Amino acid sequence: MARQRRYEVIVVGLGAMGSATLFHLARRGVRTLGLEQFRAGHNFGSSHGDSRIIRETYFEHPLYVPLVQRAHELWRELERVSGEPLMKIVGGLMIGPADGMVVSGTLRSARDHGLPHEVLDAREVRARYPAFQLRQNLIAVLDPRAGFLDPEACTRAHLAGAVAAGAEARFEEPVLEWSIDSDGVRTRTTAATYHCERLVLAGGAWNSSLIRGLELPLSIERQTVFWFDRPASVTSFGPEDFPIYAYEFKPRTICYGFPELARGIKASVMHDGQIVSNPDKVDRRVADHEVEALRSALRPILPELADARVRESGVCLFTNTPDHDFIIDAHPDYPQVLVSSPCSGHGFKFASAIGELQADLLTTGKARFDLSPFRLDRPSLRS
Ligand SMILES: Cc1cc2nc3c(=O)[nH]c(=O)nc-3n(C[C@H](O)[C@H](O)[C@H](O)COP(=O)(O)OP(=O)(O)OC[C@H]3O[C@@H](n4cnc5c(N)ncnc54)[C@H](O)[C@@H]3O)c2cc1C
């Protein structure tokens, strides 16, 4: 006979956001079940690939600064709980022309929130970080509290902490459908039917098929990432000598990268990927020519890296909103269902704080941050 189990909250999707939400709910004693369609640590979604940037001076919009500050505290707390290193602060260079989106947006958020930062010209950048050789028309804003997270370790730590606090997590058990009945929310998977009072849809690139009744303009973008060998001519790309960076190589378009880690020196161009209609039918192979756009983007700041040998490549998925702001809101027709889509290529750093604020919403109905930019009824989401 099919199992019928009751929970206060069911979280669909145990990637970055789902695992963080499960953790914060379980720590409050909420009876919680997490359901994931793939195995733990899979690489079909948005949260794999050994590094994610975290930065405090947020060029996209200053409204993200309080959220990243809370996330920073919670990542440190999760390190203490799990005993695993999760976040390394190495500084970050936000590079571009002085009047570009990255430099001016970074300075705006630094000024609005009184954040520490330094403005460096090409010569000063080279003196401090010898691998960087910026062309003369470029400047950099140094964010001393930027660095990177280990996404696989962060998700693992959230899941382990959630289970230790009493949550259940089931893998390789896809959710097929959910519906509202007199008892709450009925959730059917390939293995069983479960009931809960509240449901969280944290399905990443699969969210469109989970959020029934709403036609959201979400687009799934295939992103390629590359790990390079260290160029022979440059002394060190290690985390002590090389910060994370985001470089606006053409108006409103960036490439970004990390110091050398075990897999190599990772870099990528942001938002230049193919839009795909089905996350299950993404081409996961990377053709040799796909690195060329990254090589030419990197050349004005890291000429040696631009010509280095590619050691490894990979594919990851962005789930984009038209304005690139997140979605965190109750479903308009089913208030017991929380829609969670914090991606557009920049969500990971916030996952710890989003897990906490989603747990707040589910247990108290209130959030400690202004979530109006993330509402489902904002104009940019109306088709
Ligand atoms: C290449 C790349 C680089 C990035 N770089 C950065 C960065 O430097 N800094 C940063 O802050 N952010 C970055 N991001 C964005 C960040 O990684 C994402 O915002 C974040 O990982 C999204 O997490 P998520 O939980 O929404 O999605 P995911 O982690 O993909 O989780 C969704 C989960 O839901 C599961 N699921 C879906 N449907 C079902 C179903 N029906 N039943 C059960 N389970 C289901 C999926 O299998 C998946 O595990 C990057 C993203 C990519 C792809």
The ligand as an ORCA input file, in Angstrom:
! r2SCAN-3c Opt
* xyz 0 1
  C      27.719     28.412    -13.860
  C      27.049     29.083    -12.687
  C      27.786     29.984    -11.938
  C      27.189     30.654    -10.867
  N      27.958     31.501    -10.133
  C      27.446     32.076     -9.034
  C      28.285     32.824     -8.179
  O      29.503     32.954     -8.409
  N      27.719     33.380     -7.073
  C      26.401     33.236     -6.767
  O      25.969     33.776     -5.759
  N      25.581     32.507     -7.568
  C      26.071     31.918     -8.671
  N      25.285     31.140     -9.474
  C      23.839     31.018     -9.184
  C      23.548     30.005     -8.101
  O      24.381     28.898     -8.211
  C      22.058     29.660     -8.148
  O      21.334     30.852     -7.912
  C      21.664     28.631     -7.123
  O      22.511     27.517     -7.195
  C      20.200     28.216     -7.329
  O      19.861     27.254     -6.370
  P      18.467     26.505     -6.446
  O      18.311     25.773     -5.165
  O      17.407     27.466     -6.858
  O      18.613     25.476     -7.679
  P      19.292     24.032     -7.674
  O      20.471     24.016     -6.795
  O      19.448     23.593     -9.080
  O      18.203     23.132     -6.944
  C      16.965     22.794     -7.502
  C      16.742     21.323     -7.158
  O      15.398     20.980     -7.359
  C      15.363     19.637     -7.811
  N      14.061     19.375     -8.423
  C      13.525     20.016     -9.484
  N      12.310     19.514     -9.788
  C      12.072     18.533     -8.884
  C      10.985     17.623     -8.688
  N       9.915     17.633     -9.479
  N      11.078     16.740     -7.666
  C      12.153     16.725     -6.835
  N      13.224     17.554     -7.005
  C      13.179     18.448     -8.012
  C      16.528     19.609     -8.800
  O      16.940     18.302     -9.106
  C      17.574     20.400     -8.040
  O      18.397     19.591     -7.238
  C      25.830     30.437    -10.545
  C      25.092     29.500    -11.278
  C      25.692     28.822    -12.338
  C      24.891     27.827    -13.120
*
